[in-house]
C-alpha cells in the first residue's frame, strides 16, 4: 500500500457544467447543498451548518455535452435521514426514484446535465438491499424550517472507463488492488466499470463531465517526493511550494493531491 493512503484527509470531486445557475438550482434545491464560495468559474458547495467544502463545480462555457456514457456514472451522498426525507417531500416531481431501506429512505436524482446521484443516510449501509417504492406511497410532514442538508459526505462513486488499463493506472498510483473494479480509499470507494462509449476517452478540456478528483493530503506528507515517482508520466504538474500535485489519468480524468 502506498504511504499516501495514510495521509488522505478528505475527498472532493469536481464536475464541469455549462450553465452555473441552472445547475445550482438542482444542487441547492434537489440535493440540499449550500454554496459556500464562488470565485471565477468555480463554485464550492457544502452543508448549511458544517460549511465544509465537499463538492465543486466549474462553469465551462463552450464545452459540449457527452455523447453516450459519461465518465461520471454515479455519486453516492450520505446525509442525515430526516433531512433526506425533507428533500424527498419537497422534490417528488424532480427526483428519479425513491427507495426504502431497513432504517430509512433514499433517492436518486439526475442533475441538469444527466449526472446521477444517490442520496442515502448513514443508517442505510446495505445499498443493494434498497427496495424501490412508488412516489404515491410517500407520506411525510413538511418542516417549514428546513433549509437544506446540515452536512453531507461523498462516500462512493461509480466511474465508467474505456479500458482496463485505466484501472491498472489507479492501482499503480495508490498501490491498491481493485477487487471487481472497486478500490477502497479513506472516505470514499471508487468503482471503475469498463464500458464502451464514444466519449469515455474525451479530454476533460472537451466535454461536460467529471473534471478531476481531489485528494486532500495532510501537511506532513512529502508531496514532492511522491510527485517525483511520476516524473516520466505525461500530464503532471506540481506547484513551486509542493502543495499541489496533479496527475492525468490517460483517457480519463485528473487526480489532484492538495495539502
Backbone as CSV, one residue per row, in Angstrom:
resi,resn,N_x,N_y,N_z,CA_x,CA_y,CA_z,C_x,C_y,C_z
1,UNK,0.841,-1.199,0.000,0.000,0.000,0.000,0.877,1.251,0.000
2,UNK,0.547,2.223,-0.854,1.297,3.457,-0.932,1.147,4.246,0.365
3,UNK,2.239,4.902,0.765,2.229,5.695,2.001,1.186,6.803,1.950
4,UNK,0.869,7.308,0.757,-0.043,8.446,0.652,-1.441,8.104,1.184
5,UNK,-1.821,6.842,1.136,-3.146,6.440,1.609,-3.363,6.857,3.054
6,UNK,-2.329,6.743,3.873,-2.448,7.073,5.292,-2.454,8.569,5.556
7,UNK,-2.284,9.366,4.500,-2.233,10.823,4.672,-3.404,11.533,3.994
8,UNK,-4.341,10.775,3.431,-5.528,11.382,2.817,-6.501,11.800,3.916
9,UNK,-6.903,13.053,3.905,-7.803,13.573,4.941,-9.205,13.870,4.431
10,UNK,-9.377,14.011,3.138,-10.703,14.312,2.579,-10.671,14.072,1.074
11,UNK,-11.856,14.065,0.489,-12.014,13.775,-0.941,-13.081,14.683,-1.518
12,UNK,-12.819,15.217,-2.712,-13.811,16.051,-3.406,-13.776,15.772,-4.906
13,UNK,-14.931,15.580,-5.534,-14.980,15.535,-6.998,-15.236,16.935,-7.558
14,UNK,-14.813,17.153,-8.784,-15.051,18.415,-9.477,-15.701,18.094,-10.822
15,UNK,-16.830,18.742,-11.104,-17.595,18.474,-12.322,-17.670,19.737,-13.178
16,UNK,-17.557,19.560,-14.477,-17.781,20.680,-15.397,-19.274,20.812,-15.674
17,UNK,-19.767,22.060,-15.680,-21.165,22.316,-16.005,-21.230,23.476,-16.997
18,UNK,-22.311,23.535,-17.747,-22.444,24.560,-18.771,-23.019,25.855,-18.196
19,UNK,-24.200,25.755,-17.579,-24.866,26.946,-17.039,-24.894,26.860,-15.517
20,UNK,-24.169,27.733,-14.877,-23.997,27.672,-13.428,-25.319,27.723,-12.675
21,UNK,-26.134,28.718,-12.935,-27.345,28.908,-12.135,-28.339,27.773,-12.328
22,UNK,-28.475,27.270,-13.543,-29.377,26.138,-13.764,-28.923,24.925,-12.964
23,UNK,-27.632,24.691,-12.928,-27.105,23.571,-12.157,-27.230,23.818,-10.667
24,UNK,-26.977,25.045,-10.232,-27.086,25.337,-8.800,-28.516,25.197,-8.309
25,UNK,-29.489,25.451,-9.168,-30.889,25.214,-8.785,-31.082,23.751,-8.384
26,UNK,-30.439,22.856,-9.113,-30.526,21.426,-8.800,-29.772,21.093,-7.524
27,UNK,-28.517,21.514,-7.441,-27.695,21.122,-6.297,-28.198,21.747,-4.994
28,UNK,-28.736,22.959,-5.062,-29.289,23.578,-3.852,-30.676,23.041,-3.536
29,UNK,-31.525,22.974,-4.565,-32.918,22.621,-4.315,-33.160,21.143,-4.127
30,UNK,-32.629,20.310,-5.039,-32.917,18.873,-5.001,-31.984,18.140,-4.043
31,UNK,-30.691,18.498,-4.057,-29.738,17.808,-3.201,-29.510,18.515,-1.866
32,UNK,-29.970,19.745,-1.738,-29.898,20.425,-0.453,-28.557,21.011,-0.090
33,UNK,-27.662,21.230,-1.073,-26.346,21.782,-0.801,-26.432,23.298,-0.576
34,UNK,-25.378,23.839,0.012,-25.245,25.282,0.177,-24.010,25.763,-0.572
35,UNK,-24.134,26.865,-1.299,-22.982,27.474,-1.949,-22.144,28.153,-0.879
36,UNK,-20.905,27.712,-0.735,-20.011,28.269,0.272,-19.138,29.383,-0.283
37,UNK,-18.771,29.257,-1.559,-17.881,30.239,-2.160,-17.993,30.169,-3.677
38,UNK,-17.851,31.317,-4.312,-17.781,31.391,-5.773,-16.595,32.272,-6.137
39,UNK,-15.754,31.765,-7.016,-14.607,32.543,-7.465,-14.346,32.222,-8.926
40,UNK,-14.486,33.224,-9.786,-14.332,32.991,-11.215,-15.346,31.970,-11.682
41,UNK,-14.860,30.927,-12.346,-15.743,29.880,-12.858,-16.072,28.820,-11.814
42,UNK,-15.394,28.862,-10.651,-15.514,27.791,-9.664,-16.592,28.083,-8.613
43,UNK,-17.246,27.002,-8.188,-18.227,27.074,-7.100,-17.920,25.947,-6.116
44,UNK,-17.854,26.301,-4.830,-17.637,25.317,-3.774,-18.940,25.132,-3.007
45,UNK,-19.329,23.865,-2.777,-20.571,23.579,-2.086,-20.321,22.692,-0.872
46,UNK,-21.221,22.830,0.107,-21.122,22.022,1.323,-22.443,22.042,2.053
47,UNK,-22.418,21.736,3.354,-23.629,21.724,4.158,-23.949,23.091,4.734
48,UNK,-25.191,23.265,5.172,-25.639,24.554,5.683,-25.083,24.862,7.062
49,UNK,-24.750,23.840,7.837,-24.225,24.065,9.178,-22.730,23.778,9.261
50,UNK,-22.295,22.634,8.752,-20.875,22.284,8.828,-20.028,23.227,7.979
51,UNK,-20.550,23.616,6.819,-19.885,24.548,5.912,-18.460,24.118,5.555
52,UNK,-18.294,22.823,5.313,-17.020,22.291,4.855,-17.114,22.025,3.355
53,UNK,-16.068,22.368,2.607,-16.059,22.093,1.170,-16.198,20.592,0.942
54,UNK,-17.234,20.213,0.194,-17.465,18.802,-0.095,-17.506,18.501,-1.591
55,UNK,-17.667,19.555,-2.414,-18.099,19.326,-3.790,-17.786,20.586,-4.585
56,UNK,-17.336,20.431,-5.840,-17.020,21.603,-6.652,-17.617,21.491,-8.050
57,UNK,-17.994,22.640,-8.576,-18.427,22.761,-9.958,-17.556,23.794,-10.655
58,UNK,-17.294,23.575,-11.933,-16.631,24.591,-12.741,-17.504,24.902,-13.941
59,UNK,-17.931,26.162,-14.037,-18.728,26.589,-15.183,-17.815,26.624,-16.404
60,UNK,-18.242,25.937,-17.470,-17.367,25.737,-18.633,-18.103,26.035,-19.932
61,UNK,-18.332,27.315,-20.243,-19.000,27.675,-21.497,-18.205,27.170,-22.699
62,UNK,-18.909,26.717,-23.717,-18.245,26.256,-24.928,-17.922,24.778,-24.923
63,UNK,-18.017,24.147,-23.781,-17.799,22.701,-23.727,-19.066,21.989,-24.185
64,UNK,-18.898,20.813,-24.739,-20.061,20.125,-25.308,-20.567,19.010,-24.393
65,UNK,-21.850,18.657,-24.518,-22.380,17.528,-23.759,-21.730,16.223,-24.190
66,UNK,-21.718,15.267,-23.303,-21.169,13.945,-23.590,-22.115,13.171,-24.497
67,UNK,-21.550,12.480,-25.476,-22.318,11.556,-26.305,-22.191,10.157,-25.686
68,UNK,-23.302,9.578,-25.320,-23.256,8.251,-24.702,-22.992,8.325,-23.212
69,UNK,-22.264,7.347,-22.697,-21.978,7.271,-21.268,-20.989,8.349,-20.852
70,UNK,-21.205,8.872,-19.642,-20.248,9.798,-19.055,-19.222,9.013,-18.231
71,UNK,-18.076,9.643,-17.987,-17.120,9.060,-17.050,-17.742,8.984,-15.659
72,UNK,-18.515,10.008,-15.342,-19.223,10.022,-14.066,-20.456,9.122,-14.163
73,UNK,-20.381,7.965,-13.509,-21.513,7.048,-13.541,-22.540,7.365,-12.473
74,UNK,-22.104,7.438,-11.213,-22.992,7.760,-10.094,-22.157,8.239,-8.912
75,UNK,-22.702,9.203,-8.186,-22.098,9.667,-6.940,-23.047,9.352,-5.803
76,UNK,-22.517,8.741,-4.740,-23.321,8.405,-3.568,-23.052,9.431,-2.477
77,UNK,-24.132,10.041,-1.993,-24.054,11.074,-0.959,-24.753,10.561,0.287
78,UNK,-24.088,10.674,1.434,-24.709,10.277,2.696,-24.972,11.505,3.547
79,UNK,-26.156,11.535,4.164,-26.564,12.684,4.961,-27.524,12.220,6.053
80,UNK,-28.052,13.180,6.796,-28.984,12.892,7.873,-30.298,12.347,7.329
81,UNK,-30.817,11.276,7.949,-32.012,10.599,7.433,-33.234,11.516,7.408
82,UNK,-33.460,12.288,8.464,-34.645,13.158,8.500,-34.533,14.286,7.487
83,UNK,-33.308,14.742,7.225,-33.119,15.792,6.223,-33.340,15.249,4.815
84,UNK,-32.981,13.997,4.591,-33.254,13.365,3.300,-34.760,13.298,3.066
85,UNK,-35.520,12.992,4.101,-36.983,12.970,3.965,-37.512,14.328,3.539
86,UNK,-36.927,15.404,4.072,-37.377,16.744,3.697,-37.055,17.058,2.238
87,UNK,-35.929,16.567,1.750,-35.619,16.747,0.325,-36.618,15.993,-0.534
88,UNK,-36.981,14.799,-0.102,-37.926,13.985,-0.869,-39.288,14.662,-0.947
89,UNK,-39.814,15.084,0.184,-41.163,15.644,0.203,-41.250,16.949,-0.599
90,UNK,-40.129,17.644,-0.739,-40.109,18.897,-1.496,-39.877,18.692,-2.993
91,UNK,-39.385,17.516,-3.384,-38.928,17.337,-4.765,-39.471,16.079,-5.425
92,UNK,-40.681,15.685,-5.068,-41.238,14.455,-5.638,-41.289,14.495,-7.161
93,UNK,-41.477,15.676,-7.717,-41.561,15.795,-9.171,-40.196,15.906,-9.839
94,UNK,-39.132,16.036,-9.047,-37.801,16.256,-9.620,-36.853,15.085,-9.409
95,UNK,-37.150,14.233,-8.433,-36.267,13.101,-8.198,-36.681,11.931,-9.085
96,UNK,-35.731,11.036,-9.363,-35.995,9.937,-10.289,-36.685,8.765,-9.607
97,UNK,-36.058,8.249,-8.540,-36.600,7.076,-7.860,-36.436,7.234,-6.357
98,UNK,-37.339,6.606,-5.603,-37.279,6.593,-4.144,-37.125,5.149,-3.684
99,UNK,-36.281,4.948,-2.687,-36.009,3.606,-2.185,-36.283,3.525,-0.687
100,UNK,-36.769,2.375,-0.270,-36.983,2.094,1.148,-35.892,1.160,1.636
101,UNK,-35.245,1.536,2.722,-34.274,0.670,3.377,-34.797,0.260,4.734
102,UNK,-34.043,-0.539,5.434,-34.478,-1.023,6.742,-34.667,0.117,7.725
103,UNK,-33.822,1.156,7.590,-33.868,2.248,8.564,-34.071,3.621,7.925
104,UNK,-34.762,3.668,6.793,-34.999,4.982,6.206,-35.151,4.950,4.707
105,UNK,-35.182,6.152,4.142,-35.403,6.323,2.705,-34.130,6.797,2.004
106,UNK,-34.083,6.547,0.709,-33.015,7.044,-0.150,-33.658,7.454,-1.469
107,UNK,-32.947,8.243,-2.269,-33.484,8.601,-3.583,-32.365,8.847,-4.575
108,UNK,-32.702,8.724,-5.844,-31.787,9.090,-6.917,-32.350,10.289,-7.659
109,UNK,-31.452,11.085,-8.211,-31.860,12.250,-8.989,-30.828,12.506,-10.065
110,UNK,-31.296,13.014,-11.201,-30.423,13.373,-12.313,-30.213,14.876,-12.328
111,UNK,-28.959,15.293,-12.403,-28.651,16.712,-12.461,-29.063,17.290,-13.807
112,UNK,-28.916,18.583,-13.933,-29.261,19.277,-15.171,-28.529,18.682,-16.370
113,UNK,-27.322,18.164,-16.128,-26.517,17.600,-17.209,-26.352,16.091,-17.059
114,UNK,-27.422,15.442,-16.574,-27.527,13.975,-16.553,-26.497,13.294,-15.663
115,UNK,-26.091,13.963,-14.603,-25.254,13.305,-13.598,-26.151,12.600,-12.593
116,UNK,-25.894,11.325,-12.326,-26.746,10.535,-11.439,-26.213,10.589,-10.010
117,UNK,-27.110,10.904,-9.059,-26.749,10.995,-7.651,-27.701,10.138,-6.830
118,UNK,-27.121,9.361,-5.926,-27.883,8.571,-4.964,-27.676,9.202,-3.597
119,UNK,-28.771,9.616,-2.961,-28.710,10.264,-1.650,-29.272,9.302,-0.620
120,UNK,-28.451,8.953,0.363,-28.840,7.958,1.350,-28.290,8.352,2.716
121,UNK,-28.747,7.679,3.755,-28.318,8.037,5.106,-27.281,7.048,5.625
122,UNK,-26.563,7.451,6.675,-25.545,6.587,7.275,-26.144,5.292,7.799
123,UNK,-27.428,5.319,8.153,-28.061,4.121,8.712,-28.361,3.076,7.648
124,UNK,-28.324,3.474,6.366,-28.595,2.533,5.276,-27.268,2.047,4.716
125,UNK,-26.731,1.008,5.312,-25.407,0.524,4.930,-25.444,-0.513,3.809
126,UNK,-26.578,-1.176,3.635,-26.690,-2.227,2.615,-27.431,-1.675,1.409
127,UNK,-26.725,-0.913,0.570,-27.388,-0.239,-0.546,-28.010,-1.205,-1.552
128,UNK,-27.389,-2.363,-1.851,-28.041,-3.286,-2.782,-29.386,-3.808,-2.288
129,UNK,-29.638,-3.702,-0.981,-30.892,-4.213,-0.425,-32.019,-3.187,-0.472
130,UNK,-31.740,-1.985,-0.964,-32.792,-0.972,-1.062,-33.872,-1.426,-2.032
131,UNK,-35.115,-1.136,-1.677,-36.262,-1.526,-2.497,-36.956,-0.277,-3.032
132,UNK,-37.130,-0.207,-4.347,-37.807,0.954,-4.924,-39.267,0.971,-4.512
133,UNK,-39.758,2.155,-4.166,-41.168,2.319,-3.810,-41.778,3.403,-4.685
134,UNK,-43.084,3.358,-4.815,-43.799,4.334,-5.629,-43.884,5.667,-4.895
135,UNK,-43.792,6.744,-5.636,-43.862,8.070,-5.026,-45.184,8.304,-4.308
136,UNK,-46.230,7.641,-4.769,-47.545,7.812,-4.139,-47.587,7.256,-2.715
137,UNK,-46.595,6.429,-2.366,-46.550,5.846,-1.025,-45.920,6.783,-0.001
138,UNK,-45.360,7.890,-0.458,-44.656,8.800,0.435,-45.650,9.651,1.226
139,UNK,-45.587,9.526,2.538,-46.420,10.317,3.444,-45.499,10.950,4.477
140,UNK,-45.033,12.142,4.184,-44.088,12.818,5.058,-44.594,14.209,5.406
141,UNK,-44.239,14.672,6.598,-44.613,16.014,7.034,-43.556,17.016,6.616
142,UNK,-44.004,18.189,6.200,-43.112,19.248,5.736,-42.620,20.058,6.930
143,UNK,-41.306,20.181,7.072,-40.699,21.023,8.099,-40.417,22.382,7.491
144,UNK,-41.153,23.387,7.926,-41.034,24.715,7.330,-39.699,25.386,7.642
145,UNK,-38.992,24.875,8.623,-37.705,25.470,9.000,-36.518,24.840,8.270
146,UNK,-36.785,23.834,7.455,-35.710,23.136,6.750,-35.114,24.024,5.663
147,UNK,-33.789,24.145,5.654,-33.097,24.956,4.654,-32.278,24.102,3.675
148,UNK,-31.863,22.932,4.124,-31.028,22.062,3.307,-30.253,21.121,4.200
149,UNK,-29.357,20.359,3.618,-28.565,19.415,4.393,-27.623,20.163,5.331
150,UNK,-27.618,19.779,6.599,-26.691,20.402,7.542,-25.256,20.045,7.194
151,UNK,-25.044,18.843,6.708,-23.750,18.393,6.217,-23.987,17.155,5.356
152,UNK,-22.986,16.747,4.620,-23.078,15.520,3.819,-21.671,15.058,3.492
153,UNK,-21.556,13.820,3.068,-20.278,13.267,2.624,-20.479,12.503,1.323
154,UNK,-19.506,12.573,0.466,-19.498,11.734,-0.730,-18.729,10.479,-0.370
155,UNK,-19.430,9.365,-0.318,-18.827,8.128,0.179,-18.485,7.132,-0.920
156,UNK,-19.044,7.302,-2.107,-18.755,6.353,-3.188,-19.011,7.015,-4.529
157,UNK,-18.280,6.559,-5.543,-18.514,6.995,-6.915,-18.331,5.814,-7.840
158,UNK,-19.214,5.715,-8.823,-19.054,4.761,-9.917,-18.542,5.536,-11.123
159,UNK,-17.420,5.095,-11.665,-16.813,5.764,-12.800,-16.736,4.802,-13.977
160,UNK,-17.132,5.283,-15.145,-17.018,4.487,-16.359,-15.667,4.753,-17.012
161,UNK,-14.977,3.685,-17.387,-13.664,3.811,-18.024,-13.666,3.007,-19.313
162,UNK,-12.816,3.423,-20.242,-12.807,2.804,-21.573,-11.977,1.538,-21.646
163,UNK,-11.085,1.353,-20.681,-10.143,0.240,-20.805,-9.661,-0.183,-19.428
164,UNK,-9.327,-1.451,-19.303,-8.827,-1.987,-18.031,-7.517,-1.317,-17.622
165,UNK,-6.785,-0.783,-18.588,-5.511,-0.139,-18.264,-5.707,1.067,-17.353
166,UNK,-6.875,1.682,-17.413,-7.162,2.825,-16.544,-7.276,2.361,-15.098
167,UNK,-7.914,1.220,-14.897,-7.990,0.650,-13.548,-6.583,0.340,-13.047
168,UNK,-5.755,-0.215,-13.913,-4.383,-0.552,-13.539,-3.587,0.702,-13.205
169,UNK,-3.890,1.814,-13.874,-3.202,3.072,-13.575,-3.549,3.526,-12.161
170,UNK,-4.834,3.482,-11.816,-5.249,3.827,-10.447,-4.538,2.930,-9.437
171,UNK,-4.480,1.655,-9.733,-3.831,0.711,-8.821,-2.362,1.082,-8.611
172,UNK,-1.684,1.468,-9.689,-0.258,1.787,-9.590,-0.019,3.082,-8.817
173,UNK,-0.897,4.064,-8.982,-0.729,5.346,-8.283,-0.843,5.163,-6.772
174,UNK,-1.841,4.398,-6.355,-2.110,4.274,-4.925,-1.585,2.970,-4.323
175,UNK,-1.028,2.114,-5.166,-0.557,0.801,-4.719,-1.668,0.045,-3.996
176,UNK,-2.844,0.077,-4.603,-4.009,-0.638,-4.088,-4.541,-1.569,-5.171
177,UNK,-5.124,-2.667,-4.763,-5.682,-3.617,-5.713,-7.181,-3.403,-5.852
178,UNK,-7.642,-3.301,-7.090,-9.078,-3.204,-7.350,-9.695,-4.599,-7.308
179,UNK,-10.740,-4.751,-6.528,-11.481,-6.011,-6.459,-12.785,-5.831,-7.225
180,UNK,-12.918,-6.525,-8.350,-14.077,-6.330,-9.238,-14.252,-4.862,-9.595
181,UNK,-13.119,-4.195,-9.832,-13.144,-2.786,-10.218,-13.301,-1.818,-9.066
182,UNK,-13.406,-2.315,-7.848,-13.665,-1.466,-6.684,-12.373,-1.217,-5.914
183,UNK,-12.090,0.073,-5.647,-10.921,0.466,-4.871,-11.393,1.200,-3.622
184,UNK,-10.966,0.719,-2.465,-11.369,1.314,-1.191,-10.316,2.327,-0.741
185,UNK,-10.724,3.605,-0.687,-9.885,4.668,-0.164,-10.425,5.110,1.193
186,UNK,-9.614,5.833,1.971,-10.200,6.514,3.123,-11.273,7.490,2.632
187,UNK,-12.413,7.482,3.234,-13.515,8.406,2.968,-14.349,8.076,1.733
188,UNK,-13.834,7.305,0.793,-14.608,7.082,-0.432,-14.226,5.751,-1.070
189,UNK,-15.195,5.151,-1.749,-14.953,3.945,-2.542,-15.182,4.290,-4.007
190,UNK,-14.209,3.994,-4.845,-14.347,4.204,-6.284,-14.537,2.858,-6.960
191,UNK,-15.589,2.751,-7.779,-15.826,1.546,-8.557,-15.659,1.900,-10.027
192,UNK,-14.688,1.282,-10.674,-14.352,1.584,-12.066,-14.904,0.484,-12.963
193,UNK,-15.834,0.871,-13.839,-16.507,-0.077,-14.719,-16.031,0.109,-16.156
194,UNK,-15.521,-0.945,-16.772,-15.092,-0.871,-18.169,-16.313,-0.928,-19.071
195,UNK,-16.494,0.111,-19.873,-17.650,0.224,-20.758,-17.198,0.679,-22.142
196,UNK,-18.093,0.539,-23.109,-17.829,1.042,-24.458,-18.755,2.220,-24.733
197,UNK,-18.170,3.378,-24.980,-18.948,4.567,-25.317,-17.991,5.603,-25.882
198,UNK,-18.461,6.365,-26.851,-17.551,7.167,-27.657,-16.817,8.268,-26.911
199,UNK,-17.399,8.810,-25.848,-16.754,9.937,-25.177,-16.036,9.564,-23.882
200,UNK,-15.874,8.292,-23.621,-15.176,7.909,-22.394,-13.691,8.259,-22.438
201,UNK,-13.162,8.449,-23.637,-11.757,8.850,-23.754,-11.617,10.336,-24.094
202,UNK,-12.731,11.068,-24.120,-12.669,12.501,-24.428,-11.902,13.230,-23.332
203,UNK,-11.145,14.251,-23.715,-10.365,15.012,-22.746,-11.248,15.813,-21.810
204,UNK,-10.757,16.071,-20.606,-11.528,16.869,-19.645,-11.656,18.322,-20.094
205,UNK,-10.887,18.708,-21.123,-10.991,20.057,-21.681,-11.906,20.095,-22.905
206,UNK,-12.745,19.049,-23.048,-13.645,18.987,-24.196,-15.118,18.892,-23.797
207,UNK,-15.430,18.066,-22.798,-16.825,17.705,-22.536,-17.253,18.067,-21.115
208,UNK,-18.573,18.122,-20.937,-19.180,18.413,-19.640,-19.330,17.109,-18.858
209,UNK,-18.350,16.848,-18.023,-18.279,15.564,-17.344,-17.431,15.758,-16.088
210,UNK,-17.076,14.658,-15.458,-16.133,14.709,-14.350,-14.841,15.360,-14.830
211,UNK,-14.363,16.352,-14.064,-13.130,17.039,-14.461,-11.928,16.446,-13.734
212,UNK,-11.965,16.461,-12.407,-10.909,15.795,-11.665,-11.373,15.396,-10.278
213,UNK,-10.558,14.565,-9.630,-10.813,14.095,-8.273,-9.727,14.659,-7.378
214,UNK,-10.143,15.301,-6.299,-9.191,15.914,-5.370,-9.047,15.040,-4.131
215,UNK,-7.810,14.715,-3.796,-7.497,14.049,-2.537,-6.745,15.053,-1.666
216,UNK,-7.356,15.447,-0.564,-6.709,16.369,0.361,-5.702,15.580,1.207
217,UNK,-4.490,16.124,1.321,-3.379,15.436,1.977,-2.922,16.251,3.188
218,UNK,-2.571,15.579,4.275,-2.131,16.321,5.459,-0.773,16.983,5.214
219,UNK,-0.476,18.012,6.008,0.683,18.871,5.764,2.025,18.164,5.975
220,UNK,2.026,17.032,6.656,3.282,16.348,6.945,3.768,15.453,5.794
221,UNK,2.919,15.224,4.821,3.288,14.314,3.738,4.217,15.002,2.748
222,UNK,5.243,14.272,2.288,6.206,14.815,1.329,5.625,14.655,-0.082
223,UNK,4.866,15.657,-0.511,4.179,15.579,-1.797,5.166,15.655,-2.960
224,UNK,6.258,16.370,-2.771,7.261,16.481,-3.837,7.888,15.122,-4.130
225,UNK,8.210,14.380,-3.078,8.794,13.050,-3.270,7.800,12.120,-3.949
226,UNK,6.536,12.244,-3.582,5.500,11.431,-4.225,5.409,11.780,-5.707
227,UNK,5.431,13.069,-6.027,5.332,13.515,-7.419,6.513,13.037,-8.247
228,UNK,7.671,12.955,-7.637,8.871,12.532,-8.362,8.752,11.108,-8.904
229,UNK,7.873,10.305,-8.305,7.670,8.946,-8.796,7.051,8.935,-10.195
230,UNK,6.450,10.067,-10.580,5.730,10.141,-11.854,6.404,11.131,-12.809
231,UNK,7.701,11.319,-12.631,8.425,12.312,-13.428,8.394,12.012,-14.921
232,UNK,8.223,10.739,-15.288,8.207,10.376,-16.704,6.793,10.282,-17.281
233,UNK,5.799,10.511,-16.436,4.406,10.441,-16.903,4.013,11.732,-17.601
234,UNK,3.113,11.642,-18.555,2.601,12.829,-19.235,1.505,13.479,-18.389
235,UNK,1.380,14.798,-18.517,0.277,15.493,-17.870,0.399,15.600,-16.370
236,UNK,1.604,15.945,-15.883,1.786,16.143,-14.449,2.112,17.607,-14.170
237,UNK,1.807,18.036,-12.945,2.123,19.414,-12.533,2.281,19.439,-11.025
238,UNK,3.311,20.112,-10.547,3.451,20.376,-9.123,3.831,21.836,-8.956
239,UNK,3.168,22.529,-8.041,3.436,23.948,-7.866,4.751,24.161,-7.101
240,UNK,5.227,25.402,-7.113,6.541,25.723,-6.542,6.620,25.406,-5.056
241,UNK,5.505,25.497,-4.360,5.505,25.249,-2.919,5.305,23.772,-2.579
242,UNK,5.136,22.944,-3.615,4.921,21.499,-3.447,3.713,21.214,-2.560
243,UNK,2.675,22.018,-2.760,1.436,21.804,-2.010,0.302,21.302,-2.898
244,UNK,0.510,21.331,-4.209,-0.486,20.838,-5.155,0.206,20.034,-6.247
245,UNK,-0.252,18.825,-6.438,0.296,17.963,-7.484,-0.882,17.376,-8.260
246,UNK,-0.837,17.512,-9.586,-1.887,16.931,-10.424,-1.283,15.903,-11.369
247,UNK,-2.060,14.866,-11.599,-1.605,13.743,-12.417,-2.741,13.340,-13.346
248,UNK,-2.481,13.352,-14.634,-3.509,12.991,-15.616,-3.602,11.475,-15.755
249,UNK,-4.810,10.949,-15.570,-5.051,9.537,-15.821,-5.317,9.394,-17.318
250,UNK,-4.512,8.650,-18.039,-4.681,8.574,-19.503,-6.098,8.178,-19.902
251,UNK,-6.669,8.936,-20.843,-8.017,8.669,-21.368,-9.085,8.689,-20.277
252,UNK,-8.860,9.486,-19.241,-9.873,9.529,-18.182,-9.970,10.933,-17.593
253,UNK,-9.581,11.127,-16.358,-9.694,12.427,-15.694,-8.347,12.789,-15.096
254,UNK,-8.337,13.723,-14.148,-7.115,14.086,-13.454,-7.277,13.791,-11.970
255,UNK,-6.168,13.428,-11.343,-6.107,13.268,-9.901,-5.329,14.446,-9.340
256,UNK,-5.895,15.123,-8.348,-5.224,16.245,-7.695,-4.960,15.879,-6.246
257,UNK,-3.745,16.146,-5.801,-3.348,15.925,-4.425,-3.003,17.296,-3.840
258,UNK,-3.738,17.706,-2.825,-3.626,19.081,-2.329,-3.408,19.078,-0.820
259,UNK,-2.390,19.803,-0.374,-2.114,19.920,1.056,-2.826,21.137,1.644
